[in-house]
């Protein structure tokens, strides 16, 4: 298609939007409201997945060394642990460091345990991380067979329930967002179809006077694209500004140390691209499917 012809179709499509003001407004409003809801759910699901992943990555195995083990025996134990499959790291944690971590984790209440520094009751330990959190139980089982171990702790029982909950959360989140996207496509496409249906006679007259299908389709293609893109810009801006404000508020609270949400960038950019793509696709699809019906004369 020549550039001049494409420009002509674009102008015609934009003029048609002005001629059908209320229907254009209705279509853009439908796109805006529906994609805003989709965007909010995307924010929630992506942050929920991030939090679940962060919690899983914090799962570690603490192998407490027998108090009677010599330095040579500790090194032997370390070597044995490193031979286990699916281990990503093995870090030695002295009992002094372990006590300091314990006191720091209690905040102001930790001062009550400062007296333990003179007579530390803790064991030296190896902190082991599996390649994937789901392999933690299997790795701990293999490590438990070695000598010079006092005990192993990886949150037995709790870890299994944690993985079960996070897997359910991901599955439910994915099902919700897919269902919402299909609902959005249906609602938006049908609203845009109403805009096209209201001009049924115009399409039929153009067809009867000899206009080709392509000549008729292109202005509606431009209209659908414009409706989808403009309708998606408002929710993109609202979600971007709102999430930036929310993130700033959370970052100044203590909850940040326990639950961290995704940073504003690139999250809002990613969601913006998804919403823009959805708006453009649904707008074009709704227009083209409606026009095709009236081209059969």
C-alpha positions as semicolon CSV with decimal commas, in nm:
position;residue;x (nm);y (nm);z (nm)
1;X;0,000;0,000;0,000
2;X;0,126;0,347;-0,092
3;X;0,210;0,590;0,185
4;X;-0,036;0,846;0,052
5;X;-0,319;0,590;0,063
6;X;-0,230;0,487;0,417
7;X;-0,233;0,850;0,531
8;X;-0,573;0,894;0,366
9;X;-0,711;0,591;0,551
10;X;-0,566;0,716;0,880
11;X;-0,729;1,058;0,836
12;X;-1,061;0,898;0,747
13;X;-1,046;0,668;1,048
14;X;-0,974;0,955;1,287
15;X;-1,255;1,165;1,134
16;X;-1,496;0,878;1,188
17;X;-1,405;0,875;1,557
18;X;-1,510;1,239;1,582
19;X;-1,833;1,181;1,392
20;X;-1,934;0,903;1,633
21;X;-1,837;1,087;1,950
22;X;-2,051;0,908;2,208
23;X;-1,978;0,559;2,077
24;X;-1,608;0,646;2,063
25;X;-1,624;0,767;2,423
26;X;-1,805;0,448;2,528
27;X;-1,546;0,226;2,359
28;X;-1,250;0,412;2,508
29;X;-1,414;0,405;2,852
30;X;-1,469;0,030;2,828
31;X;-1,105;-0,024;2,732
32;X;-0,983;0,207;3,010
33;X;-1,188;0,055;3,292
34;X;-1,128;-0,307;3,191
35;X;-0,754;-0,268;3,135
36;X;-0,720;-0,077;3,461
37;X;-0,864;-0,379;3,645
38;X;-0,636;-0,612;3,447
39;X;-0,336;-0,392;3,534
40;X;-0,417;-0,396;3,906
41;X;-0,441;-0,775;3,901
42;X;-0,113;-0,797;3,711
43;X;0,054;-0,586;3,980
44;X;-0,084;-0,809;4,254
45;X;0,003;-1,137;4,083
46;X;0,356;-1,032;3,986
47;X;0,429;-0,905;4,338
48;X;0,276;-1,217;4,492
49;X;0,501;-1,432;4,275
50;X;0,802;-1,217;4,370
51;X;0,727;-1,248;4,742
52;X;0,678;-1,625;4,711
53;X;1,010;-1,658;4,527
54;X;1,188;-1,441;4,788
55;X;1,052;-1,656;5,071
56;X;1,159;-1,975;4,893
57;X;1,509;-1,839;4,829
58;X;1,551;-1,771;5,203
59;X;1,515;-2,143;5,276
60;X;1,851;-2,283;5,388
61;X;1,991;-2,585;5,565
62;X;2,185;-2,529;5,887
63;X;2,416;-2,818;5,963
64;X;2,523;-2,779;6,327
65;X;2,863;-2,932;6,391
66;X;2,923;-3,160;6,689
67;X;3,083;-2,964;6,973
68;X;3,356;-3,228;7,006
69;X;3,460;-3,213;6,638
70;X;3,817;-3,098;6,574
71;X;3,904;-2,844;6,300
72;X;4,023;-3,133;6,083
73;X;3,695;-3,316;6,130
74;X;3,504;-2,998;6,047
75;X;3,693;-2,971;5,719
76;X;3,623;-3,337;5,648
77;X;3,254;-3,273;5,705
78;X;3,264;-2,970;5,474
79;X;3,428;-3,178;5,203
80;X;3,160;-3,446;5,237
81;X;2,881;-3,189;5,217
82;X;3,029;-3,038;4,899
83;X;3,011;-3,379;4,730
84;X;2,631;-3,387;4,761
85;X;2,446;-3,322;4,436
86;X;2,235;-3,009;4,377
87;X;2,416;-2,786;4,629
88;X;2,476;-2,424;4,525
89;X;2,676;-2,302;4,828
90;X;2,831;-2,411;5,158
91;X;2,926;-2,134;5,402
92;X;3,087;-2,180;5,744
93;X;2,908;-1,995;6,025
94;X;3,102;-1,969;6,351
95;X;2,911;-1,978;6,677
96;X;3,012;-1,616;6,741
97;X;2,858;-1,507;6,410
98;X;2,553;-1,722;6,478
99;X;2,497;-1,556;6,816
100;X;2,539;-1,210;6,663
101;X;2,279;-1,292;6,394
102;X;2,041;-1,418;6,663
103;X;2,079;-1,103;6,875
104;X;2,043;-0,873;6,573
105;X;1,727;-1,053;6,461
106;X;1,559;-0,969;6,794
107;X;1,618;-0,595;6,764
108;X;1,600;-0,412;7,100
109;X;1,502;-0,733;7,279
110;X;1,832;-0,888;7,173
111;X;2,018;-0,689;7,440
112;X;1,895;-0,941;7,698
113;X;2,115;-1,207;7,534
114;X;2,438;-1,006;7,520
115;X;2,559;-1,186;7,833
116;X;2,581;-1,508;7,629
117;X;2,880;-1,368;7,441
118;X;3,108;-1,463;7,732
119;X;2,985;-1,825;7,735
120;X;2,844;-1,900;7,391
121;X;2,621;-2,213;7,397
122;X;2,578;-2,236;7,020
123;X;2,743;-2,474;6,773
124;X;2,953;-2,385;6,473
125;X;2,753;-2,460;6,161
126;X;2,757;-2,489;5,783
127;X;2,487;-2,296;5,601
128;X;2,393;-2,494;5,291
129;X;2,170;-2,383;5,004
130;X;2,026;-2,617;4,743
131;X;2,025;-2,527;4,373
132;X;1,647;-2,494;4,391
133;X;1,447;-2,453;4,714
134;X;1,232;-2,757;4,634
135;X;1,542;-2,980;4,664
136;X;1,611;-2,868;5,023
137;X;1,456;-3,173;5,191
138;X;1,638;-3,420;4,965
139;X;1,974;-3,247;5,014
140;X;1,926;-3,235;5,393
141;X;1,852;-3,608;5,393
142;X;2,181;-3,686;5,219
143;X;2,382;-3,457;5,451
144;X;2,229;-3,623;5,760
145;X;2,423;-3,943;5,679
146;X;2,764;-3,784;5,750
147;X;2,959;-3,795;6,077
148;X;3,037;-3,505;6,315
149;X;2,687;-3,357;6,289
150;X;2,497;-3,256;6,602
151;X;2,168;-3,175;6,424
152;X;2,026;-3,038;6,100
153;X;1,762;-2,768;6,077
154;X;1,586;-2,649;5,762
155;X;1,236;-2,589;5,900
156;X;1,119;-2,945;5,862
157;X;0,746;-2,962;5,807
158;X;0,713;-2,585;5,766
159;X;0,915;-2,584;5,444
160;X;0,696;-2,846;5,279
161;X;0,381;-2,649;5,366
162;X;0,546;-2,328;5,245
163;X;0,620;-2,475;4,902
164;X;0,267;-2,611;4,881
165;X;0,118;-2,269;4,960
166;X;0,341;-2,082;4,714
167;X;0,263;-2,331;4,436
168;X;-0,112;-2,296;4,499
169;X;-0,077;-1,917;4,505
170;X;0,103;-1,915;4,168
171;X;-0,153;-2,148;4,009
172;X;-0,452;-1,952;4,137
173;X;-0,290;-1,621;4,036
174;X;-0,222;-1,745;3,683
175;X;-0,578;-1,877;3,647
176;X;-0,723;-1,545;3,770
177;X;-0,518;-1,330;3,536
178;X;-0,589;-1,550;3,232
179;X;-0,961;-1,549;3,311
180;X;-0,959;-1,173;3,356
181;X;-0,773;-1,120;3,029
182;X;-1,025;-1,329;2,834
183;X;-1,311;-1,140;3,004
184;X;-1,145;-0,811;2,912
185;X;-1,110;-0,919;2,550
186;X;-1,478;-1,016;2,536
187;X;-1,608;-0,695;2,696
188;X;-1,387;-0,456;2,502
189;X;-1,432;-0,631;2,167
190;X;-1,811;-0,633;2,205
191;X;-1,819;-0,265;2,295
192;X;-1,613;-0,182;1,987
193;X;-1,838;-0,404;1,778
194;X;-2,136;-0,190;1,887
195;X;-1,952;0,111;1,749
196;X;-1,912;-0,062;1,414
197;X;-2,266;-0,203;1,410
198;X;-2,405;0,149;1,447
199;X;-2,249;0,224;1,105
200;X;-2,378;-0,085;0,931
201;X;-2,562;0,117;0,663
202;X;-2,249;0,323;0,588
203;X;-2,045;0,007;0,525
204;X;-2,312;-0,149;0,307
205;X;-2,350;0,166;0,094
206;X;-1,972;0,181;0,038
207;X;-1,979;-0,183;-0,064
208;X;-2,269;-0,129;-0,308
209;X;-2,103;0,166;-0,484
210;X;-1,797;-0,049;-0,560
211;X;-1,552;0,012;-0,274
212;X;-1,313;-0,280;-0,225
213;X;-1,302;-0,470;0,102
214;X;-0,954;-0,341;0,175
215;X;-1,063;0,021;0,113
216;X;-1,345;-0,023;0,366
217;X;-1,143;-0,215;0,623
218;X;-0,845;0,019;0,662
219;X;-1,023;0,316;0,825
220;X;-1,186;0,076;1,072
221;X;-0,847;-0,083;1,136
222;X;-0,711;0,261;1,228
223;X;-1,016;0,331;1,444
224;X;-0,979;0,005;1,637
225;X;-0,608;0,063;1,689
226;X;-0,671;0,418;1,811
227;X;-0,950;0,310;2,049
228;X;-0,734;0,037;2,200
229;X;-0,419;0,249;2,236
230;X;-0,590;0,560;2,378
231;X;-0,799;0,348;2,614
232;X;-0,486;0,176;2,748
233;X;-0,290;0,499;2,811
234;X;-0,506;0,614;3,103
235;X;-0,473;0,291;3,309
236;X;-0,099;0,281;3,230
237;X;-0,053;0,631;3,373
238;X;-0,279;0,569;3,675
239;X;-0,110;0,241;3,761
240;X;0,239;0,386;3,713
241;X;0,176;0,689;3,936
242;X;-0,023;0,493;4,195
243;X;0,234;0,214;4,225
244;X;0,522;0,464;4,254
245;X;0,339;0,633;4,544
246;X;0,266;0,297;4,709
247;X;0,625;0,179;4,671
248;X;0,760;0,501;4,821
249;X;0,530;0,464;5,121
250;X;0,619;0,101;5,184
251;X;0,994;0,161;5,147
252;X;0,986;0,388;5,454
253;X;0,820;0,132;5,678
254;X;0,961;-0,157;5,876
255;X;0,757;-0,404;5,667
256;X;1,018;-0,359;5,394
257;X;1,257;-0,576;5,594
258;X;1,012;-0,865;5,591
259;X;0,816;-0,826;5,265
260;X;0,978;-0,653;4,971
261;X;0,769;-0,564;4,667
262;X;0,901;-0,526;4,315
263;X;1,063;-0,189;4,231
264;X;0,869;0,062;4,024
265;X;1,102;0,013;3,728
266;X;1,099;-0,205;3,524
267;X;0,767;-0,342;3,663
268;X;0,547;-0,050;3,552
269;X;0,715;-0,048;3,210
270;X;0,648;-0,421;3,168
271;X;0,283;-0,383;3,269
272;X;0,251;-0,077;3,045
273;X;0,374;-0,275;2,744
274;X;0,133;-0,561;2,823
275;X;-0,167;-0,326;2,857
276;X;-0,074;-0,129;2,546
277;X;-0,037;-0,449;2,345
278;X;-0,368;-0,584;2,477
279;X;-0,550;-0,260;2,400
280;X;-0,414;-0,239;2,047
281;X;-0,480;-0,606;1,972
282;X;-0,834;-0,611;2,112
283;X;-0,921;-0,282;1,939
284;X;-0,806;-0,408;1,598
285;X;-0,959;-0,753;1,648
286;X;-1,296;-0,612;1,756
287;X;-1,312;-0,376;1,459
288;X;-1,200;-0,629;1,199
289;X;-1,436;-0,906;1,309
290;X;-1,731;-0,664;1,307
291;X;-1,652;-0,513;0,966
292;X;-1,605;-0,856;0,809
293;X;-1,964;-0,945;0,894
294;X;-2,103;-0,651;0,694
295;X;-1,875;-0,699;0,394
296;X;-2,068;-1,011;0,295
297;X;-2,321;-0,855;0,062
